Amino acid sequence: MPRPVANPPNPWESTHVQWLGPAPPSTLAVYEEDARSIVVDNDSPDVPFRYSVNPYRGCFHGCAYCYARPTHEQLGFGAGTDFERRIVVKRNAPELLHARMMSPSWRGEMIAFSGVTDCYQPLEASYGLTRRMLEVCLRFKNPVGVITKGALVERDVDLLAALSREARCTVYVSLPFVDETHARALEPYAASVSRRLAALRVLSEAGIRTGVSLSPIIPGLNDSAIPDVLERAREAGASVAFMIMLRLPANVRPVFVERLREALPLRAEHVLSAVRDVRDGALYRGGFGERMRGEGPRWAAIEQLFELHRRRLGFEDGERYDGGASTFVRPGQLGLF
């Protein structure tokens, strides 16, 4: 199990703690909150959707590269093991979503599940917040897009298929690796590669529009696997594909570097050198237009490899989540109230 010592210093706090001896084991702690709002309005030009919902803060999957880790520091937690084991549950999320859709200002725009942390992480099996929010979306015929590493998404195949018929729905399975060893090294508690592909197949066979996200692309580690990932996702029924470059903002960097070196010691320095090669010598660039992609000849070759096999396999370009006329209808307009 990870240990709390893996948390880098929290810049939101004036002091931080370092263990002088062995750290105690990191165990799951669940926090419940009554959130004030649930629909987030994203105004970044790099984000392919405007509205998103996040029923959970933190993520049990423990992906070493997760760009959302610094958001936990705003709660007074750490970006390392705290992010993975101190999970905040927004227990009133479905009620907030219903209230937002009843508001006259809501026009039925597509909602992404989720913009920050995985909506199908293990706690969802107990709380069912994602399922209840999907039920709200179905009631209003509101389009949705889902992206997940969680095989639990299979549980909601009935709702997702109904949304596909009544509104619009696309489910993306995040699959950066085909190598189970690499996946387990950097995504230690996410569903296995084979399990994710099985879930993708179940969703596709139910008539749901599905896609694959090859994200993040980590040069020197998984860029050569792009053809295999696309091939296996296409075999499982995916029709849309996109990729995003590794993002290492703030305290994501020390978490990623530490875990990469620990899990893959023989490849770590090669990978870090390759990342710098497509970031003009840096491990990360955070400006709009550059944080989601690399630059230079190596990145151009990665893009060409992806495009070649995306087109060969007949994938749609998945850079945007939504399109088409609105299907949104308030229940009162249907004469239900």
FIVO-5788 format. One line per field, with one value per residue: residue in one letter; chain; x, y, z of N, C-alpha, C in turn. Coordinates in steps of 0.05 Angstrom, whole numbers, plus 5000, padded with zeros to 4 digits. Each point is the difference from the previous one (the first is absolute). Layout:
// FIVO-5788
residuo <- (a;...)
cadena <- (A;...)
nxx <- (X;...)
nyy <- (Y;...)
nzz <- (Z;...)
caxx <- (X;...)
cayy <- (Y;...)
cazz <- (Z;...)
cxx <- (X;...)
cyy <- (Y;...)
czz <- (Z;...)
***
This chain:
// FIVO-5788
residuo <- (m;p;r;p;v;a;n;p;p;n;p;w;e;s;t;h;v;q;w;l;g;p;a;p;p;s;t;l;a;v;y;e;e;d;a;r;s;i;v;v;d;n;d;s;p;d;v;p;f;r;y;s;v;n;p;y;r;g;c;f;h;g;c;a;y;c;y;a;r;p;t;h;e;q;l;g;f;g;a;g;t;d;f;e;r;r;i;v;v;k;r;n;a;p;e;l;l;h;a;r;m;m;s;p;s;w;r;g;e;m;i;a;f;s;g;v;t;d;c;y;q;p;l;e;a;s;y;g;l;t;r;r;m;l;e;v;c;l;r;f;k;n;p;v;g;v;i;t;k;g;a;l;v;e;r;d;v;d;l;l;a;a;l;s;r;e;a;r;c;t;v;y;v;s;l;p;f;v;d;e;t;h;a;r;a;l;e;p;y;a;a;s;v;s;r;r;l;a;a;l;r;v;l;s;e;a;g;i;r;t;g;v;s;l;s;p;i;i;p;g;l;n;d;s;a;i;p;d;v;l;e;r;a;r;e;a;g;a;s;v;a;f;m;i;m;l;r;l;p;a;n;v;r;p;v;f;v;e;r;l;r;e;a;l;p;l;r;a;e;h;v;l;s;a;v;r;d;v;r;d;g;a;l;y;r;g;g;f;g;e;r;m;r;g;e;g;p;r;w;a;a;i;e;q;l;f;e;l;h;r;r;r;l;g;f;e;d;g;e;r;y;d;g;g;a;s;t;f;v;r;p;g;q;l;g;l;f)
cadena <- (A;A;A;A;A;A;A;A;A;A;A;A;A;A;A;A;A;A;A;A;A;A;A;A;A;A;A;A;A;A;A;A;A;A;A;A;A;A;A;A;A;A;A;A;A;A;A;A;A;A;A;A;A;A;A;A;A;A;A;A;A;A;A;A;A;A;A;A;A;A;A;A;A;A;A;A;A;A;A;A;A;A;A;A;A;A;A;A;A;A;A;A;A;A;A;A;A;A;A;A;A;A;A;A;A;A;A;A;A;A;A;A;A;A;A;A;A;A;A;A;A;A;A;A;A;A;A;A;A;A;A;A;A;A;A;A;A;A;A;A;A;A;A;A;A;A;A;A;A;A;A;A;A;A;A;A;A;A;A;A;A;A;A;A;A;A;A;A;A;A;A;A;A;A;A;A;A;A;A;A;A;A;A;A;A;A;A;A;A;A;A;A;A;A;A;A;A;A;A;A;A;A;A;A;A;A;A;A;A;A;A;A;A;A;A;A;A;A;A;A;A;A;A;A;A;A;A;A;A;A;A;A;A;A;A;A;A;A;A;A;A;A;A;A;A;A;A;A;A;A;A;A;A;A;A;A;A;A;A;A;A;A;A;A;A;A;A;A;A;A;A;A;A;A;A;A;A;A;A;A;A;A;A;A;A;A;A;A;A;A;A;A;A;A;A;A;A;A;A;A;A;A;A;A;A;A;A;A;A;A;A;A;A;A;A;A;A;A;A;A;A;A;A;A;A;A;A;A;A;A;A;A;A;A;A;A;A)
nxx <- (5017;4991;5018;4991;5023;4984;4985;5002;5017;4981;5000;4976;5019;5002;4991;5018;4991;5024;4996;5007;4981;4996;4988;4978;4988;4997;4979;4979;4996;4975;4997;4979;4989;4986;5004;5011;5017;4991;4987;5023;5003;5010;5017;5014;5015;5015;4979;4995;4993;4976;4982;5006;4998;5006;4988;5025;5012;5022;5019;4986;4996;5008;4990;5025;4989;4981;4991;4980;5022;5010;4978;5012;5021;4981;4998;5026;4996;5013;5019;5011;5007;5000;5009;5014;5005;4998;4979;4993;4978;4992;4990;4999;5019;4986;4995;5026;5005;4982;5009;5024;4991;4989;5024;4986;5023;4991;5017;5009;5020;5018;4998;5024;5000;5021;5002;4998;4983;5007;4979;5016;5012;5014;5002;5000;5012;5009;5009;5008;5017;5019;4992;4997;5024;5008;4987;5012;5023;4994;4992;5022;5007;5018;5013;5014;5024;5010;5019;5010;5013;4976;5004;4997;5010;5008;5000;5008;5006;4981;5010;5025;4989;4985;5021;5012;4978;4999;5026;5023;5016;5023;5009;5020;5015;5011;5016;5018;4994;5016;5023;4991;5026;5001;4977;5008;5022;4986;4983;5012;4980;5007;4978;5005;5020;5002;4998;5016;5015;4997;5004;5021;5005;4995;5012;5020;4999;4999;5016;5018;5001;5021;5019;5024;5009;5018;4992;5023;5009;5016;5013;5009;4973;4980;5017;5018;4984;5001;5014;5013;5002;5005;5017;5009;5001;5010;5015;5003;5000;5022;4988;5008;5020;5014;5020;5012;5017;5019;4985;5020;4976;5013;4987;4989;5018;5003;4974;4997;5019;4992;4975;5006;5016;4980;4980;5013;5016;4997;4976;5001;5026;4997;4979;5013;5021;4984;4989;5024;5004;4975;5014;5017;5006;4974;4992;4995;4981;4992;5011;4979;4990;5014;4982;4984;5021;5016;5026;5009;5022;5007;4989;5011;5020;4996;4995;5021;5013;4991;5005;5023;5002;4995;5012;5021;4994;4998;5017;4980;5003;5010;5010;4976;4987;4991;4976;4986;4975;4989;5001;5010;4986;4989;5000;4999;5018;5004;4992;5024;5001)
nyy <- (4976;5021;5017;5013;4989;4986;5012;5015;5020;5007;5013;4987;4985;5013;4977;4980;4975;4993;4974;4998;4982;4974;5006;5007;4976;5004;5007;4988;5025;4996;5023;5007;5013;5021;4994;5023;4988;4991;5018;4992;5026;4985;5019;4978;5013;4988;5006;4975;5011;5011;4981;4997;4975;5004;4976;4996;5006;4999;4981;4978;5005;5023;5009;4992;5001;4995;5016;4986;4987;5022;4992;4978;5014;5006;4974;5006;4985;4977;5004;4987;4985;5025;5007;4978;5009;5025;4985;5022;4994;5009;4995;5026;4988;4978;5008;5006;4978;4988;5013;4993;4976;5003;5010;5023;5004;4976;4996;4981;5015;4988;4979;5007;4974;5009;5025;4989;4988;4974;5002;4982;5015;4983;5024;5003;4977;5016;5022;4990;5019;4987;4977;5011;5010;4977;4991;5020;4995;4975;5007;5015;4976;5002;5009;4977;5005;4976;5004;4975;4992;5006;4974;5014;5014;4974;5005;5022;4977;4993;5016;4991;4976;5004;5011;4979;4988;5010;5000;5004;4981;5008;4975;5014;4980;5009;4998;5009;4976;4982;5009;4978;4994;5013;4989;4977;5006;5012;4980;4999;5017;5007;4996;4974;4998;4975;5008;5020;4983;4983;5020;5008;4974;4998;5023;4993;4976;5018;5007;5002;5025;4986;5007;5005;5004;5005;5003;5009;5013;4980;5019;4980;5001;5016;5018;4981;5001;5024;4988;4988;5023;5014;4981;4998;5027;4999;4980;5017;5012;5010;5024;5009;5017;5004;5018;5000;5019;4987;5005;5017;5011;5020;4991;5000;5019;5008;4999;5011;5018;5004;4999;5016;5014;4999;5005;5018;4991;4979;5010;5006;4999;4977;4993;5008;4989;4980;5002;5004;4979;4994;5008;4999;4976;5005;4994;5027;5006;5021;5012;5017;4979;4998;5003;4998;5012;4986;5001;5008;4991;4995;5023;5013;4984;5007;5025;4997;4988;5017;5021;4989;4991;5024;5011;4985;5004;5024;5010;5010;5025;4994;5022;4999;5006;5022;4999;5016;4997;5018;4982;5020;4988;5021;4984;5024;5001;4977;5018;4996;5026)
nzz <- (5000;4987;5005;5021;5005;4982;5019;4978;5007;5017;4976;5005;5011;5023;5010;5001;5000;5010;4993;5026;5002;5001;4977;5013;4998;4974;5015;4990;4995;5006;4985;5014;4979;5009;4975;4993;4982;4977;4985;4988;4997;4980;5004;5005;4982;5019;5015;4992;5023;5002;5003;5026;5009;5025;5002;4993;5023;4986;4997;5006;4975;5010;4977;4996;4976;5018;4980;5011;5004;4988;4989;5008;4992;4984;5005;4998;4978;4996;4982;5020;5021;5010;4976;5007;5025;4995;4997;4987;5012;4977;5024;4996;4986;5003;5025;5002;4988;5014;5021;4991;4995;5024;5003;4997;5014;5008;4979;5017;5007;4985;5017;5008;5001;5011;5008;5024;5017;5001;4984;4991;5018;5015;5012;4974;5004;5020;4989;4976;5005;4987;5010;5024;4995;4991;5021;5013;4988;5006;5024;4998;4992;5019;4979;4999;5011;4998;5018;4998;5021;5010;5004;5023;4980;4999;5025;4988;4988;5017;5019;4996;4997;5022;5011;4990;5009;5024;5003;5011;4994;5010;5001;5012;4993;5022;4980;5017;5011;4987;5009;5010;4996;4978;4993;5010;4987;4981;4997;5024;5002;4976;4986;4997;4983;5006;5025;4995;4986;5020;5017;4986;4999;5026;5004;4984;5011;5020;4980;5019;4993;4993;5017;4991;5024;4982;5025;5009;4979;5007;4987;4985;5005;4991;4990;5004;5021;4988;4981;5020;5014;4978;4993;5025;5001;4975;5007;5020;4977;5010;4998;5024;4994;5022;5000;5023;4998;5012;5021;5007;5005;5011;5022;4976;4994;5025;5000;4976;5004;5025;4992;4980;5015;5017;4982;4986;5019;4984;5001;5026;5000;4986;5016;5022;4989;4994;5025;5010;4985;5009;5021;4980;5010;5001;5024;5000;4983;5015;4979;4995;4989;5023;5020;4980;4990;4985;4995;4977;4988;5025;5008;4980;5006;5026;4993;4984;5020;5017;4984;4994;5026;5008;4979;5003;5026;4988;5019;5013;4993;5023;4987;4989;5022;4989;4992;4985;4992;5016;5019;5013;5019;5012;5022;5010;4980;5014;5017;5011;5002)
caxx <- (4983;5014;5003;4996;5025;5001;4988;5018;4990;4975;5006;4979;5005;5025;5018;4993;5011;5015;5003;5027;5004;4981;4973;4979;4987;4979;4975;4978;4984;4978;4988;4975;4994;4977;5012;4983;4992;5012;5007;5023;5002;5028;5005;5027;4999;5011;4982;4981;4972;4996;4989;5007;4993;5019;4988;5021;5026;5020;4994;5012;5016;5027;5017;5022;5001;4974;5004;4982;5011;5002;4974;4997;5014;4982;4984;5018;5011;5023;4997;5010;4982;4974;4982;4990;4988;4982;4980;4977;4976;4979;4977;4976;5005;4976;4980;5010;4998;4971;4993;5013;4985;4974;5004;4995;5024;5012;4991;5002;5027;5012;5014;5022;5005;5003;5022;5023;5006;4984;4973;4996;5019;4986;4980;4974;4985;4985;4985;4982;4994;5001;4975;4977;5002;4992;4971;4991;5005;4980;4974;4999;5011;5023;5023;5022;5024;5013;5026;5006;5016;4987;4983;4973;4983;4982;4976;4981;4996;4971;4996;5016;4987;4976;5009;5008;4976;4983;5015;5026;5018;5025;5016;5028;5016;5028;5017;5026;5019;4991;5017;4988;5020;5001;4975;4999;5021;4992;4971;5000;4974;4980;4994;5021;4996;4981;4974;4990;4992;4975;4979;4996;4985;4972;4987;4997;4979;4974;4991;5010;5023;5023;5025;5024;5018;5028;5009;5019;5023;5025;5022;5019;4988;4977;4995;5003;4977;4976;4986;4988;4977;4978;4991;4984;4976;4982;4989;4980;4977;5003;4998;5012;5026;5016;5022;5009;5027;5004;5000;5012;5000;5005;5010;4998;5026;5015;4986;5005;5028;5006;4987;5012;5026;4997;4986;5014;5027;5018;4990;4991;5016;4994;4974;5001;5014;4982;4981;5014;5005;4977;4992;5022;5018;4986;4982;4972;4994;4972;4985;4978;5009;5024;5001;4987;5015;5029;5010;5025;4998;4991;4971;4989;5000;4979;4975;4997;4994;4972;4982;5002;4985;4972;4986;5001;4981;4973;4991;4993;5017;4986;5009;4977;4982;4971;4991;4972;4978;4994;4978;4992;4973;4994;4976;4975;4992;4989;4974;5003;4994)
cayy <- (5024;5026;5012;5029;5014;5006;5026;5023;5022;5014;5029;5015;5000;5013;4979;4974;4980;4979;4979;4995;4971;4989;5012;4980;4993;5019;4987;5016;5017;5012;5024;5007;5028;5011;5020;5023;4998;4976;5004;5018;5013;5001;5020;4996;4993;4974;4979;4995;5001;5023;4994;4974;4994;4983;4993;4993;5014;4979;4976;4976;4986;5005;5004;5017;5023;5014;5029;5011;4998;5025;5010;4990;5018;5022;4990;4996;4973;4998;4992;4972;4979;5013;5002;4973;4986;5018;5005;5016;4992;5021;4982;5013;5006;4997;5021;5025;4998;5003;5029;5015;4996;5013;5029;5010;5007;4976;4997;4973;4995;4975;5000;4980;4985;5023;5017;4999;4973;4980;4997;4971;4989;4979;5009;5002;4976;5003;5025;5002;5028;5002;4988;5017;5024;4991;4999;5028;5007;4986;5012;5025;4994;5018;4985;4996;4987;4987;4989;4985;4976;4981;4980;5003;5012;4980;4999;5020;4997;5005;5029;5012;4993;5017;5027;5000;5000;5023;5025;4992;4989;4988;4991;4996;4984;5009;4977;5009;4978;4973;4985;4999;5008;5030;5010;4996;5016;5028;5001;4976;4990;5001;4974;4990;5006;4981;5006;5024;4993;4984;5020;5014;4983;4998;5026;5002;4980;5010;5022;5025;5010;4998;5010;4994;5023;4992;5022;5017;4990;5004;4993;4982;4979;4988;5010;4978;4982;5013;4982;4977;5010;5006;4975;4985;5015;4998;4973;5000;5015;5029;5013;5026;4998;5025;4997;5025;4998;5000;5027;4998;5026;5003;4977;4975;4992;4983;4975;4983;4993;4980;4974;4989;4989;4977;4978;4992;5012;4998;5016;5026;5023;5002;5012;5028;5013;5002;5021;5026;5003;5011;5024;5020;4999;5001;4978;5009;5028;5003;5020;4991;4992;4983;4981;4975;4988;5006;5015;4990;4977;4975;5002;4998;4972;4987;5008;4987;4972;4999;5006;4978;4977;5008;4999;4972;4984;5011;5014;5028;5018;5004;5023;5013;4981;5003;5012;4993;5016;4994;4981;5006;5007;4999;4983;5015;5005;4975;4997;4981;5014)
cazz <- (5000;5001;5027;5000;4994;4972;4995;5000;5016;4990;4999;5013;5029;5007;5009;4992;5018;4989;5020;5008;4998;4980;5000;5003;4975;4990;4998;4988;5018;4984;5011;4986;5001;4985;4982;4994;4972;4988;4972;4997;4974;4992;4979;4988;4972;4996;5010;4978;5009;5016;5026;5011;5028;5015;5025;5020;5000;5003;4984;5011;4979;5007;4977;5008;4982;5000;5001;5019;5028;5015;5010;5028;5018;5008;5023;5022;4997;4983;4972;4996;5009;5009;4977;4993;5023;5015;4979;5008;4986;4999;5003;4990;4972;4982;5005;4989;4971;4994;5004;4978;4975;5002;4997;4972;4986;4989;4973;4991;4988;5008;5026;5001;5025;5017;4991;5018;5010;4987;5012;5004;5019;5016;5019;4985;5004;5025;5001;4977;4993;4971;4989;5005;4983;4973;5000;4997;4972;4983;5004;4985;4973;4998;4990;5019;4992;5023;4996;5024;5001;5018;4988;5011;4980;4990;5017;4990;4971;4994;4999;4978;4975;4998;4993;4972;4983;5006;4998;4988;5020;4991;5023;4993;5019;5000;4997;4991;4997;4996;5017;5027;5019;5000;5010;5029;5012;5002;5006;5017;5010;4978;4988;4982;4972;4989;5012;4987;4973;5002;5005;4974;4983;5010;4993;4971;4991;5009;4982;5010;4986;5018;4990;5016;5005;5004;5016;4986;4985;5015;4981;5011;5015;4987;4973;4980;5003;4989;4981;5015;5015;4981;4989;5020;5005;4977;5001;5022;4991;5001;4973;5002;5014;5003;5018;5013;5010;5029;5013;5027;5014;5029;5015;4985;4991;5019;5003;4976;4998;5021;4995;4975;5007;5018;4987;4975;5003;4976;4978;5010;4989;4971;4996;5008;4978;4977;5006;4996;4971;4987;5015;4997;5023;5026;5005;4996;4992;5008;4985;4982;4973;5001;5022;4992;4978;5000;4977;4989;4982;5013;5004;4973;4993;5016;4988;4974;5005;5009;4978;4980;5008;5005;4974;4989;5014;4997;5023;4998;5016;5025;5015;5012;5013;4994;4975;4993;5011;5028;5006;5028;5006;5029;5005;5001;4973;4990;5014;5022;5025)
cxx <- (5018;5001;4998;5025;5003;4988;5021;4989;4976;5005;4978;5003;5027;5021;4991;5015;5017;5004;5030;5007;4981;4973;4979;4987;4978;4974;4978;4985;4979;4988;4975;4997;4975;5011;4980;4991;5014;5008;5021;5000;5029;5004;5027;4997;5011;4981;4978;4971;4997;4991;5008;4990;5020;4988;5020;5024;5021;4992;5016;5019;5030;5019;5022;5001;4976;5004;4983;5011;5001;4973;4995;5013;4983;4981;5017;5013;5025;4993;5009;4979;4974;4980;4987;4984;4984;4980;4976;4976;4979;4973;4974;5003;4975;4979;5009;4998;4971;4992;5012;4984;4972;5003;4994;5025;5014;4988;5004;5027;5011;5015;5021;5002;5028;5023;5025;5007;4980;4973;4993;5022;4985;4978;4973;4983;4983;4981;4980;4994;5000;4975;4976;5001;4994;4970;4987;5003;4980;4973;4997;5009;5024;5024;5023;5024;5014;5028;5009;5021;4986;4982;4971;4980;4980;4974;4978;4994;4971;4995;5014;4988;4974;5007;5008;4975;4984;5014;5025;5018;5025;5016;5028;5012;5029;5019;5028;5019;4986;5017;4990;5021;5003;4975;4999;5021;4990;4971;4993;4973;4977;4995;5022;4993;4979;4971;4988;4990;4974;4976;4993;4983;4971;4985;4994;4978;4972;4990;5009;5024;5024;5026;5023;5017;5028;5014;5008;5019;5025;5022;5021;4989;4977;4994;5002;4976;4975;4986;4985;4975;4977;4988;4981;4974;4980;4987;4978;4976;5003;5000;5013;5026;5012;5023;5008;5028;5000;5001;5010;5001;5007;5010;4993;5028;5016;4986;5006;5029;5007;4989;5011;5027;4998;4989;5015;5029;5018;4991;4995;5015;4996;4974;5001;5015;4982;4979;5012;5004;4977;4989;5022;5017;4987;4982;4971;5000;4970;4984;4978;5012;5025;4999;4989;5016;5030;5008;5025;4996;4989;4970;4986;4998;4978;4973;4995;4993;4971;4981;4999;4982;4971;4985;4999;4978;4971;4989;4991;5021;4985;5008;4978;4980;4973;4995;4972;4980;4995;4976;4987;4970;4996;4975;4974;4990;4988;4973;5002;4994;4973)
cyy <- (5025;5010;5030;5016;5008;5027;5022;5022;5014;5030;5017;5002;5013;4980;4973;4980;4980;4979;4996;4971;4989;5012;4978;4993;5021;4985;5019;5016;5014;5023;5006;5030;5006;5023;5023;4999;4975;5003;5021;5011;5004;5020;4998;4993;4972;4977;4996;4999;5024;4993;4972;4998;4981;4992;4993;5018;4980;4976;4977;4986;5005;5004;5020;5026;5018;5030;5013;5000;5026;5011;4991;5018;5024;4992;4997;4972;5001;4991;4972;4980;5011;5000;4973;4988;5018;5011;5015;4993;5023;4987;5012;5006;4996;5021;5026;5000;5004;5029;5017;4997;5012;5031;5009;5006;4975;4994;4972;4993;4973;5003;4977;4988;4987;5017;4997;4971;4980;4996;4970;4988;4982;5010;5004;4975;5001;5024;5003;5028;5004;4989;5018;5026;4992;4997;5027;5008;4987;5012;5026;4997;5018;4983;4998;4988;4989;4992;4987;4978;4978;4981;5001;5013;4980;4999;5018;4998;5006;5030;5013;4993;5016;5028;5001;5001;5026;5027;4995;4991;4988;4992;4994;4983;5010;4976;5008;4977;4975;4981;5001;5008;5030;5012;4997;5017;5029;5004;4978;4989;5004;4972;4992;5008;4981;5005;5025;4994;4984;5019;5015;4983;4998;5025;5002;4982;5009;5023;5027;5009;5000;5010;4991;5026;4989;5022;4990;4985;5007;4992;4983;4976;4987;5011;4978;4981;5011;4981;4977;5009;5005;4974;4985;5015;4998;4972;4998;5018;5031;5012;5028;4998;5028;4994;5027;4994;5000;5028;4996;5027;4998;4974;4973;4991;4983;4973;4981;4991;4979;4973;4986;4987;4976;4976;4990;5012;4999;5017;5029;5024;5003;5014;5029;5016;5003;5021;5027;5006;5013;5025;5021;5001;4999;4975;5008;5028;5003;5020;4988;4993;4982;4979;4972;4986;5007;5017;4987;4974;4974;5001;4998;4971;4985;5007;4986;4970;4996;5004;4978;4977;5007;4999;4972;4983;5012;5014;5029;5016;5007;5024;5015;4980;5000;5012;4992;5017;4992;4981;5007;5008;4999;4983;5015;5006;4975;4994;4980;5013;5015)
czz <- (5000;5029;4998;4994;4971;4993;4999;5018;4987;5000;5013;5030;5006;5010;4989;5017;4983;5021;5006;4999;4978;5003;5005;4973;4993;4997;4990;5022;4982;5015;4983;5002;4985;4983;4994;4971;4989;4971;4998;4972;4993;4978;4987;4971;4994;5007;4979;5008;5018;5028;5009;5029;5012;5027;5022;4997;5008;4984;5009;4979;5004;4976;5006;4985;5002;5003;5022;5029;5015;5010;5028;5020;5008;5023;5025;5001;4983;4972;4995;5010;5011;4977;4994;5023;5018;4979;5011;4982;5001;5000;4988;4970;4982;5004;4989;4969;4991;5002;4978;4974;5001;4997;4972;4984;4987;4973;4989;4987;5010;5026;4999;5028;4997;4990;5016;5008;4989;5014;5005;5017;5020;5018;4986;5004;5025;4999;4977;4991;4969;4987;5004;4983;4971;4998;4997;4971;4981;5003;4984;4971;4995;4990;5020;4985;5025;4993;5026;4996;5016;4985;5011;4981;4988;5015;4988;4971;4993;4997;4977;4973;4996;4993;4971;4982;5004;4997;4983;5023;4987;5025;4989;5022;4997;5000;4989;4993;4990;5017;5029;5021;5002;5012;5031;5014;5004;5005;5019;5008;4980;4990;4981;4971;4988;5010;4987;4971;5001;5005;4974;4981;5008;4993;4970;4990;5009;4982;5009;4983;5019;4987;5018;5003;5006;5016;5028;4982;5015;4981;5013;5015;4985;4972;4979;5001;4987;4980;5014;5015;4981;4989;5019;5007;4978;5000;5022;4993;5001;4972;5000;5015;5002;5019;5012;5012;5031;5011;5029;5014;5029;5012;4987;4992;5020;5005;4977;4998;5020;4994;4975;5007;5018;4985;4975;5000;4976;4977;5007;4987;4970;4996;5006;4978;4975;5005;4996;4970;4986;5015;5000;5026;5027;5003;4995;4991;5003;4985;4984;4973;5000;5022;4992;4978;5003;4976;4990;4983;5013;5004;4973;4990;5015;4988;4974;5004;5009;4977;4979;5008;5007;4973;4989;5012;4999;5024;4992;5017;5025;5016;5014;5010;4987;4973;4994;5015;5029;5001;5027;5002;5030;5004;4999;4972;4987;5014;5023;5027;4997)
***
